[in-house]
């Protein structure tokens, strides 16, 4: 870590890896296999981070590894169309029918940024609505805090973001349809889109309240705005067709990432053809990327998605294991779960939005994190992140994890 700090800001290439919220130094990972990772000191851990969600089949799944070995012999990047890109777009469209047309990009941030640009270009409006506690990548206009009012224009949550960019965003409480109604009453003719994580994953796992997503669909349609689902985390994770299949909602635009790359960097955005026809070269909304749809990432994604399509039983098994994993949580601890996404919150009250999440006992979470790490269980190093199961997790993994957690609860007197 000391060596890393000399050449990399904070020693890490993404802030949450620094363990700042839990103290101590991060693990440096040497390799992964199945449900486990191994650090540079040779220690083995049951992995519930899974590269923050994409490794739904676990580390080094044979079908993904074999596919990557094959494509390495043909080339890694051409900056030109390949047939594999069509195959991946068709597979995504088959799984997510609302995505009639798909554009591949390189990261979730690119996907959400581009979807929002398309929404503004399509509607001719400037404002966007997001929800406090939802993270949509490090897009300038989306790095904002929510104010205490129901419809306050955003304040930048990062240095380097011009005030004018932040002021194009209205930040509202998650799961509050009333707040959305008030925002549209005040700014409706200027709002291009509402962007939402249909299952929030960046304040911990927080599912949508009954009727919340339905209300977003109705309000946006009524006011001529677009509904954007950020399914970078939930796409192909909570169901084959993502959260929109799980909850029966069809957004106008969708951002995907994580799983569709099989562990390699790739993402996508797409939606109704009439909207996507505004994207260059067909329309005036410009977006480009030399490595978009590169053969390596597309090949890994195809291998991953094809395996999931052929083995739909994976979702039921992960759901069952996740249910067993969280069943041991004692009174005084709140657990949220949607499919194979979960978060244990150190608070006795329900967690439904950022206001109820941020009252968690983060000091106790820090103790819990290190207790579990010392017993071979690797969790996200933050109270406000989701955990993920993979198809590679075993009954023994779950039993070891539950035993370790029970030991902590007993030691803390919970």
Residue, then its C-alpha position, 0 to 999 in steps of 0.5 A: x500500500x505504501x508503494x501504491x500511494x507513491x504513484x496512485x492517488x490514495x493508493x487505489x484506482x477507485x475510492x471505496x477500495x481504500x477502506x477509509x470508512x472501515x479503517x486499515x489497509x485494503x487487501x491486494x488481490x492476487x487471484x480469484x477462483x469460484x466464490x473465493x479470492x486470494x490476497x498477495x499474502x496467500x489468504x483465502x476469502x469467501x467473496x461477497x463483492x464479486x468485483x462489485x456485482x458483475x461476477x455472477x458466475x464467480x471468478x474464472x468461470x470456465x466458459x468465460x475463460x475459454x471464450x477469452x482465450x479464443x478471441x485473443x488469437x483474433x485480435x483485441x481491438x479494431x475500432x470497427x464493427x464486428x459480428x459479435x457486437x450484433x450478437x450481444x445487442x440482439x441478446x440484450x434486446x431479447x432479454x430486455x424488450x424495452x431496449x429496442x436499440x442498443x449502443x455499447x459503451x465502456x463503463x456504467x458512467x458512460x452509459x448513464x451519461x449518454x442516456x441522459x444526453x439522449x433524453x435531453x436531446x430527444x425532449x429538448x429539455x435541460x433538467x433531470x431528476x435523480x434520487x438521494x443515495x442513488x449513484x449513477x457514475x461520476x457524471x458531473x451533473x449527477x454528482x449532487x446532494x439532495x437538499x432538505x426540500x422536496x424539489x431543490x436544485x442540486x448542489x455539487x457533491x464533488x470539487x471540480x463540478x461547475x455549479x451550473x452543471x449541478x443546477x441541472x439536476x433535481x435531487x429527491x428522496x428515494x421512494x417518495x412519489x409525492x416528492x416527484x409530483x411536487x418536482x414536476x408541478x414546479x419544473x415539469x416543462x423543463x424536466x427531460x428525464x427521471x433517472x433511478x436505480x430501480x433497486x438502489x445499490x449505492x446506499x446499501x441495497x434498498x428495494x423500491x416501495x410498492x407503487x414507487x416505480x409505477x408512479x415514476x412511469x405514470x408521472x413521466x409519461x403524463x409530463x412528456x419526460x423520459x424514465x431512465x432505469x439505471x440497471x448497471x447493477x441490477x441488469x441480469x443480476x436480480x432477474x434475466x430481464x433485470x429489475x424491469x422484468x422483476x417489477x413489470x415496468x418498461x422504462x424509455x431508456x435503460x443503462x446496463x453494465x457489470x454483468x454484461x461484460x462477464x468481468x471485463x469493462x463494458x456497458x450499454x444504453x438503449x431504449x425505444x427506437x424512436x429515441x435511439x434514432x437521435x443518436x449519431x450517426x442517425x441523429x444529432x446526439x453525439x456519443x462515440x468511443x474507440x473501444x466501445x464493443x471491443x472483442x474482448x469485453x463483448x466475447x466475455x459478455x456473450x459467454x456470461x449471458x449465454x450461460x445464464x440463458x441456458x441455466x435459468x435455475x441459477x437465479x433460483x439457487x442464488x435466491x435461496x442461498x441469499x435467503x439463508x445467508x440473511x436469516x441469521x440477522x438478529x433483532x436490532x439489525x435490518x437486512x434488505x435483499x432483492x434476489x442475490x443483492x443484499x445489505x445488512x444495516x446496523x440499525x433497528x429501523x426499516x431502511x427505505x431511503x438515504x435518510x433512514x440509511x445514514x443513521x446506521x451505526x457505521x462504527x459497529x459496521x467497521x468492527x463487523x467488517x474486520x471481524x468477518x475479514x479475519x475469519x475469511x469473509x470478504x464484504x464490501x468495505x462500506x455500510x452503504x454498499x450492496x453485497x452479491x452472491x454468485x452461482x459459485x457460492x456453496x452451502x459450505x460458504x454460506x454456513x461459514x459466513x453465518x457462523x462468523x456473523x453469529x460470533x460477531x453478534x454474540x460478541x457485540x451482545x446484539 
